[in-house]
Amino acid sequence: MLVLTRKVGESIQIGDDIQLKVVSVDGDQIKVGIEAPKSVDIYRSEIYEQIKLENEAAIQMTKNTLNLLKNTKKD
């Protein structure tokens, strides 16, 4: 992991298209602005993990449904 120190107003460039800017610091909270193309999905980590879990559950339900349909055709 790369760890950088930035002050309010300073930024970090990721590739050609993504820029992270420190907007403000208030105690133990930091506000970060993100400039990125609209094609780049940006989520808080906890939301991203929830999306992954829900997608995995949906895939499992789809597999189960397909298996039920296969078994129904055999009968």
ZADO-1210 file (C-alpha; in nm, 4 decimals, padded with zeros to 6 digits):
<atoms>
<atom x="00.0000" y="00.0000" z="00.0000" code="MET" pos="1"/>
<atom x="00.1241" y="00.3424" z="-00.0924" code="LEU" pos="2"/>
<atom x="00.0722" y="00.5975" z="00.1870" code="VAL" pos="3"/>
<atom x="00.0922" y="00.9665" z="00.0982" code="LEU" pos="4"/>
<atom x="00.0546" y="01.2808" z="00.3061" code="THR" pos="5"/>
<atom x="-00.1606" y="01.5553" z="00.1553" code="ARG" pos="6"/>
<atom x="-00.2901" y="01.8879" z="00.2839" code="LYS" pos="7"/>
<atom x="-00.6321" y="02.0376" z="00.2206" code="VAL" pos="8"/>
<atom x="-00.6506" y="02.1404" z="-00.1453" code="GLY" pos="9"/>
<atom x="-00.3769" y="01.9009" z="-00.2544" code="GLU" pos="10"/>
<atom x="-00.4540" y="01.6002" z="-00.4700" code="SER" pos="11"/>
<atom x="-00.3370" y="01.2600" z="-00.5862" code="ILE" pos="12"/>
<atom x="-00.3471" y="01.1603" z="-00.9523" code="GLN" pos="13"/>
<atom x="-00.4286" y="00.7985" z="-01.0453" code="ILE" pos="14"/>
<atom x="-00.3509" y="00.7334" z="-01.4093" code="GLY" pos="15"/>
<atom x="-00.4671" y="00.9942" z="-01.6597" code="ASP" pos="16"/>
<atom x="-00.8317" y="01.0007" z="-01.5590" code="ASP" pos="17"/>
<atom x="-00.8727" y="00.9869" z="-01.1813" code="ILE" pos="18"/>
<atom x="-00.7874" y="01.2558" z="-00.9295" code="GLN" pos="19"/>
<atom x="-00.8431" y="01.2422" z="-00.5523" code="LEU" pos="20"/>
<atom x="-00.8468" y="01.5774" z="-00.3761" code="LYS" pos="21"/>
<atom x="-00.8454" y="01.6436" z="-00.0019" code="VAL" pos="22"/>
<atom x="-01.1397" y="01.8802" z="00.0428" code="VAL" pos="23"/>
<atom x="-01.1374" y="01.9217" z="00.4205" code="SER" pos="24"/>
<atom x="-01.0198" y="01.7719" z="00.7477" code="VAL" pos="25"/>
<atom x="-01.2303" y="01.7927" z="01.0623" code="ASP" pos="26"/>
<atom x="-01.0936" y="01.5960" z="01.3576" code="GLY" pos="27"/>
<atom x="-01.0734" y="01.2323" z="01.2528" code="ASP" pos="28"/>
<atom x="-01.2852" y="01.2826" z="00.9383" code="GLN" pos="29"/>
<atom x="-01.1464" y="01.3638" z="00.5968" code="ILE" pos="30"/>
<atom x="-01.3574" y="01.4725" z="00.3001" code="LYS" pos="31"/>
<atom x="-01.2181" y="01.3525" z="-00.0305" code="VAL" pos="32"/>
<atom x="-01.3336" y="01.4696" z="-00.3722" code="GLY" pos="33"/>
<atom x="-01.3012" y="01.2256" z="-00.6610" code="ILE" pos="34"/>
<atom x="-01.2853" y="01.3287" z="-01.0245" code="GLU" pos="35"/>
<atom x="-01.3209" y="01.0326" z="-01.2586" code="ALA" pos="36"/>
<atom x="-01.4892" y="00.9457" z="-01.5866" code="PRO" pos="37"/>
<atom x="-01.8590" y="00.8566" z="-01.5588" code="LYS" pos="38"/>
<atom x="-01.7705" y="00.5067" z="-01.6773" code="SER" pos="39"/>
<atom x="-01.5792" y="00.4453" z="-01.3512" code="VAL" pos="40"/>
<atom x="-01.7970" y="00.3136" z="-01.0684" code="ASP" pos="41"/>
<atom x="-01.7061" y="00.4619" z="-00.7294" code="ILE" pos="42"/>
<atom x="-01.8396" y="00.3141" z="-00.4045" code="TYR" pos="43"/>
<atom x="-01.7564" y="00.3292" z="-00.0351" code="ARG" pos="44"/>
<atom x="-01.5880" y="-00.0018" z="00.0557" code="SER" pos="45"/>
<atom x="-01.8732" y="-00.1248" z="00.2758" code="GLU" pos="46"/>
<atom x="-02.1267" y="-00.0610" z="-00.0030" code="ILE" pos="47"/>
<atom x="-01.9044" y="-00.2332" z="-00.2597" code="TYR" pos="48"/>
<atom x="-01.8755" y="-00.5419" z="-00.0369" code="GLU" pos="49"/>
<atom x="-02.2562" y="-00.5524" z="00.0030" code="GLN" pos="50"/>
<atom x="-02.3018" y="-00.5307" z="-00.3752" code="ILE" pos="51"/>
<atom x="-02.0586" y="-00.8202" z="-00.4221" code="LYS" pos="52"/>
<atom x="-02.2450" y="-01.0339" z="-00.1665" code="LEU" pos="53"/>
<atom x="-02.5808" y="-00.9607" z="-00.3279" code="GLU" pos="54"/>
<atom x="-02.4437" y="-01.0420" z="-00.6740" code="ASN" pos="55"/>
<atom x="-02.3029" y="-01.3726" z="-00.5474" code="GLU" pos="56"/>
<atom x="-02.6401" y="-01.4572" z="-00.3888" code="ALA" pos="57"/>
<atom x="-02.8195" y="-01.3730" z="-00.7148" code="ALA" pos="58"/>
<atom x="-02.5839" y="-01.5988" z="-00.9100" code="ILE" pos="59"/>
<atom x="-02.6470" y="-01.8826" z="-00.6658" code="GLN" pos="60"/>
<atom x="-03.0249" y="-01.8360" z="-00.6935" code="MET" pos="61"/>
<atom x="-02.9964" y="-01.8406" z="-01.0736" code="THR" pos="62"/>
<atom x="-02.7946" y="-02.1642" z="-01.0605" code="LYS" pos="63"/>
<atom x="-03.0520" y="-02.3184" z="-00.8269" code="ASN" pos="64"/>
<atom x="-03.3372" y="-02.2123" z="-01.0562" code="THR" pos="65"/>
<atom x="-03.1619" y="-02.3590" z="-01.3608" code="LEU" pos="66"/>
<atom x="-03.1053" y="-02.6866" z="-01.1744" code="ASN" pos="67"/>
<atom x="-03.4742" y="-02.7010" z="-01.0795" code="LEU" pos="68"/>
<atom x="-03.5740" y="-02.6404" z="-01.4407" code="LEU" pos="69"/>
<atom x="-03.3403" y="-02.9175" z="-01.5612" code="LYS" pos="70"/>
<atom x="-03.4863" y="-03.1590" z="-01.3073" code="ASN" pos="71"/>
<atom x="-03.8425" y="-03.0628" z="-01.4056" code="THR" pos="72"/>
<atom x="-03.7731" y="-03.1383" z="-01.7737" code="LYS" pos="73"/>
<atom x="-03.6523" y="-03.4888" z="-01.6838" code="LYS" pos="74"/>
<atom x="-03.9842" y="-03.5734" z="-01.5106" code="ASP" pos="75"/>
</atoms>
